[in-house]
Amino acid sequence: MSAVPTIRQLWTEQDFQEALDRQLRIRVFRNDHMVDNETHIIRFTDDTVITQSGVSELTYHPRQDSQFFELKK
């Protein structure tokens, strides 16, 4: 299995909205550790980004403590 490289960090409201609208795959890091991989944003607020990897796999990420990266297609 080959690694999927990241292409850009999601910083702004527009970045998160684009990832949500286009259902981009993202990778999430917290404390220099990858905590979520090849997941999609299903909702975001000023404080939290909610991702979904599978049918019942929802994860809530504190926006201030996490880094979000769009993955290459």
C-alpha positions in Angstrom: 0.0 0.0 0.0 1.5 3.3 -1.0 1.3 6.4 1.2 -1.1 9.1 0.2 0.7 12.5 0.4 -0.9 15.6 1.7 -1.2 18.6 -0.5 -2.3 21.5 1.7 -3.3 22.3 5.2 -6.9 23.5 5.8 -6.8 26.8 7.7 -9.7 29.0 6.8 -13.5 28.7 6.8 -13.4 28.6 3.0 -10.9 25.7 3.1 -13.1 23.7 5.4 -16.2 24.6 3.4 -14.5 23.5 0.2 -13.5 20.2 1.8 -17.0 19.6 3.0 -18.7 20.6 -0.3 -16.3 18.6 -2.5 -16.1 15.6 0.0 -12.3 15.8 -0.1 -10.4 13.1 1.8 -8.5 14.6 4.7 -5.9 13.6 7.3 -6.0 14.9 10.9 -3.1 15.3 13.3 -3.1 16.1 17.0 0.1 16.5 19.1 2.2 15.4 16.1 0.3 12.1 15.8 -2.1 11.2 13.0 -5.5 10.6 14.6 -7.7 10.2 11.5 -6.8 9.3 8.0 -8.7 9.3 4.6 -11.8 10.7 6.3 -14.4 13.3 5.1 -15.6 16.4 6.9 -19.4 16.2 7.5 -19.7 19.3 9.6 -17.6 22.0 11.2 -18.1 24.8 13.7 -15.7 27.4 15.2 -14.7 24.8 17.8 -15.1 21.4 16.3 -14.6 19.5 13.0 -16.7 16.3 12.7 -15.4 13.7 10.3 -16.8 10.4 9.0 -14.8 7.4 7.8 -17.6 4.9 7.5 -21.3 4.5 8.1 -21.1 4.8 11.9 -17.6 6.1 12.3 -17.9 9.7 13.4 -15.0 11.5 15.1 -15.1 14.9 16.8 -11.9 16.9 16.5 -11.2 20.0 18.6 -10.3 22.6 15.9 -7.9 24.5 18.0 -5.8 21.4 18.9 -5.8 19.7 15.6 -4.3 20.1 12.1 -6.2 19.2 9.0 -4.7 18.4 5.7 -6.4 17.7 2.3 -5.1 14.5 0.6 -4.2 14.1 -3.0 -6.7 12.3 -5.1 
